Amino acid sequence: MKSLYDFTYDQMGDMALEQGWKKFRAHQIFQWLYRKRAVSIDDMSDLSKDTRETLKQQFSLTPLKLRDKQVASDGTTKYLFALEDGSLIESVLMQFDYGKSICVTSQVGCNMACAFCASGLTKKKRNLTSGEMVAQVLYVQRDLDKQEDRLSHIVVMGTGEPFDNYEHVMNFLSTVNHDRGLGIGARHITISTCGVVPKIYEFAKEHTQYNLAISLHAPNNELRDRLMPVNRAYPLEELMEAIQYYARENNRRLTFEYILLRGVNDQKEHVAQLAKLLKGLNAYVNLIPYNAVDENGFQGVDHAHAMVFYDALMKQGVRCTIRKEHGADIDAACGQLRVKHLKKEQEGSRS
């Protein structure tokens, strides 16, 4: 059954007309979903009983069941949700000086198989619908409503490759950005890709104000092939050409994400290669502390070494930041909590 959360504002209007209703009915439903945070169709008290019955017969509200919740000492909160089909997904609430940000999952599992990532330990099972992504944001926002607080930022950087689920992700962004939806500003929304080149061109032509982040993690093809299999399909030359096109079309600053892996991509030659690769771009590099995943064998660098890499990049004229580490005392790595629960389920089925 299709979820009401799957509809963008315009699609909701089309649905209302198909039902023989006036478009104003769609506006009412949207208000109930996103401003009044209705948890059931019966809550929509200013709709007629017949209208609510029609909605209940044809649509659902994408229930998410909370399976686990971890709260770190810094306030970072990781949610593990079960979907209607039993699939497990994660969302993460992060606390910043500028507000509260949610990291949203876009797929059940991931086929990108990045060597350092917990998400890649389980293959992609399916794409999430836009409604299942919306439901993640609404669940966390309802938690914040209890504190009279609100989400200010969204990053689509959880499990999965967003550009491998392009249509649903773009519909999701339309809903959370819409001023009759959650009203989160486009410049407070970031979508991350590991480098699906055809979709970067498509995204460039959308001319949105959403931020684009590139998961780079290696400054040369040989190393990136080893760390990120997507590079074999779309090597750095093709990726950078697509990024140059995006930059010309949108005149927006880009973010390049770079996880520092001890002894792997953190040497002086990598600084020089990275600076050469990004020369002339309106961009900055977000250096990311690595949350170690037991199965992968990689280790992160300490803060002193990260600062050496940071200083060397800045001297090369590359603007960069070191991301503050979040949730160090919980299962912080992307996909880590989900993998832990899947292992428990497998062990339980064998015993």
N, C-alpha and C positions, 0 to 999 in steps of 0.2 A: 504494500500500500504506500502510495506516494506521501511524503511528509509535507506539511504546510511550510516547513522551513526550507524546502527545496525551491520555493518560488522567490524570484526577485520581485521587487515592487511592481515593475511593469508586467511580469508574468502573472502576478496575482490579479492584476487588473484584467488581463486576458481571460484568466480562469473564471472570474466573476461574470464576465460577459457571456462566456460559454454556458454558465449555469442559468442564464437569463436574469442575472442581477445587475443592478447599476454599479458602475465602477466605485462609487462611494463605499459599497460593501467591502471591497478589497482594502480600501484605506482603513476601515474599522478593524478588519482582521489583522492587518499589519500592526496597527496600534496595540491591539491586544497581545500580539506576539512579542513585540520588541520594546514597547514603552511600559506596558502594564505587566509584562512577563507572565502571561497566562501559562499555567502548567497543564490545562486541559481545555478542550473545546467548550465544555460546559461552563467554564469561567467567563465566557464571552457574553455577558449578560444583556448587552444592548442589541444582540442579534436575536431574531425571532427563533422560536423553538424549531420550526421547520428548517430554517437555515442551518442551525447547529446540528440537526439530525442529518441533513445532507452532507455537511462537512465530516461528521463522524463516520458516515457510511463510505466515504470516498478517500479520506485523508487521515493521517496520524500526526503526532507531534514528536516523532523521532526520539523515543525514550533512550536515555543513557543510564545505565546502572553503574554506580560507583563500586568498583571492586577493591580499590586500595587508595589511600591518600597519605602522602608523606610530607611533613612540614619540616624544613631545615631551620637551623638557628638564625639564618639571615632572612627568614620569611619566605624563601622560595618554596612553593607548594607544587608537588607533583601529583596529578590525578591519573588513576588507571580506570578506564571505563570499559564496560562490556556493551557492545552494540546488540541490536535485535537478533542477529544471527550468531551471537556468542563470541564474535571476534573481539580482541582486546586492542585498545588504543590508549595513547598517553597524551595529556596536555600539561603544560607547565605554566604556573603563574610566577612571574618574577617581579621583584620590587626594585625600583630605581628612584633616584632623586627626582626625576622628572615625571614619575607616575608609575602605573602598574601595567605590565605587558604580559600578554598570553602567547605562548608558543603553541601553534595548532598543528595537528597531524593531518595529512592529506591522503594517506593510503594505509591499508592494513598490510604491514610488511613493506619491503622495498627491494626492487630489482637492481638498484645501482651498485650494490656490493662493494662499497668503499671499504678498503682493507681495515681501517681504523674504527669503523662505526658499528655500534651495537644494533642499529636498525637493520643493517645488512645481514645480520645473522639469521634472519627469517625472510624467506622469499615473499614477494608481493602476492597477497591472496586476492585482493581486489582494490579498486579505487573507492574512496569515500564519496558519497553524494555531497552536494553543497549543503544539504540539510544536516548531515552528520557533522560537518565542520561548524556550521552555525550553532548546533546543539552544544558543542564543546564550549564555545564562547558564552552562551547563555547560562550554562551550568555554573561556570566560574563567576560570571557577573552576578548571578543570584546569591552566591556565597558572599560577594562583596557588598551586595545590597544590604545584607544584615549589618554591615559596618558603616552603612551610608557612604560607601566609596564606589568608585567605578574604574573600569578598564580604560586606559588612555591610548594604548598601543597594541598592535597585533603583528606578530611575525609568523609567517608560514614557513617554519623551519623544523617542524617535528618529523616524525617518521614518514618516509616517502619522498618522492621527487614531485614537487608541485606541477612542474611543466609536463609531467607524464600523466597528469589528471587535469589538463588545462581548462576545459569548459566548466567543470564543476568548481574548480578553484576560483575562476573569474566570476561565476555566479555568486559564490560565497562572499567574495570581496565586495561585490555590488550591494549585497544585503547589509553587511556590517558597516559599510561606508555611507549608505543612504541616510539622508537626514530624517527620514521617517522610520528607519531601521534603528541600528545602534548608534548611528551618527559619529562613528570614529573617523577622524579626518584622513584623507588619502595619504597625506605626508606622514602620518603616524602608522602606516601599514607597510610592511616590508615582505616581499616574496623572494624566496631564495631558490636558486637552481644550481645544480652541479655542472650544468653546461649542455643542455639539450638545445642545440643550435637552431633548428627550425622554429622552435617555439620562442626563442629570443627575438627572432625577426618578427614573428606574429605579435608578440607582446609589444615590441617597439612601435608597431603600427596602430596599437590601441590608443597611444598618446594619453595614458593615464598619469596621475600624479603619484601613484604608488612607487615606493622605493624598490629598486632591484639590487639584490645581493648575489654575488657569484661565489660559490664554494670552490675555491681555487686549490689551495693546500700544497701545490707544487709549482715551481716556476719553469720546469722543462718537461718535454714529452716523455722522456725515459722514466723519470720519477713519477709523473702523473699517471702514466700507463700502469705502473705498479700499484699505486695507491687508489686510483679511481678508474675502473674499467671503462666508464663513459668516454674517457679520453681516446680510447682506441677507435670509437665511432666518430668522435668530433675532436680531433687534436687541437692543440693550443692555437695553431695558425687559424683554423676555422672559427674557433671560439672567439678569439680576439677580433677577427673581422666582423663577426656578428655584434660584438660589444661596441665596436667603433660605429657600426650602423645605428645601434640603439642610441648611442651618445649624440650622433648627428641629428637624429629624429626628435629627441626629447630634451636635450640640454639639461639633463639631470645628473647629479653626482652619483657615482656608482660606489658600492661597497664590495671589496674583495675579502672573503673570509679565509683565514689562513691558520689552521691548527698547527701549533708548534710541537713537533714530534722529536724527542731527543735522539740526536745522531742520525736523523733521517732527512729533514728538510730545514734544518736550523743552522747551517754552516755559512761562512762568509761568501762562498760562491753562490749560495742561494739568494743572498741579499742582492748581489750584483745582477743576477738573472731576473729577479723579481722587479728590480728598478728598471731594467731595460724593457721588460715586458709591458709595464704600465706607463712608460714615458709618454707624456702628452695628454693623458686622460685626466678628466676631472673626477678623481677617485681617491679613496683612501683605503688602507688595509686594516682590517680588524684582526689583530693577533689574538688567538683564542687559546686559553689554557686547556690542556687535554685531560678529560676525565677518563682514566684508564679503564679498559674493558678487558677482563681476565682472558677471554678467548682470543684476543687479537695480538697480545704481546707487545704492543707499543707503550712507550712511557712519555709522559710530558716533561717539560723543562721547568726548572725552578724560576722564581721571579727574577733573580739576578741575571740568569741567562736570557730570559725574555726581554729584559731591559737592554742587554747588549745588542740583541737583534733589532729591537725598536730603535735604538740610537743610530745603528748603522743604516737602517732604512731612512731615517729622517735626514741623515747626512747626505744621502743620495737624492734627496728632494721628494721622497715619497711620504705623504702624510699618513700617519697610522695611529692606532690606539691599541691598548691592551685591554681586552674585555675583562671586566670584573668577574671573578669566579663566583658562580651561584650554586647553591645546594651541595656544597662539598661533603656534607655529612649525611646525604641521602643518595639514592640511586639516581645520580644526576645525569649521567650520559644518556643521550637520545636513544630511546628504545630499551634501556637497561632494565627498568622496572617490569616492562612487558615480558622481556625474555626470561626474567627471574620467575614470573608467574607461569609462563608456558612450561618451563622446566619442572616446576612443582607439579603441574597437571600431568606431565608425562611420567614423572616418577610415581605419582599416585596411581596412574593407570596400570603401571607395571607391577605394583605391589599387591 
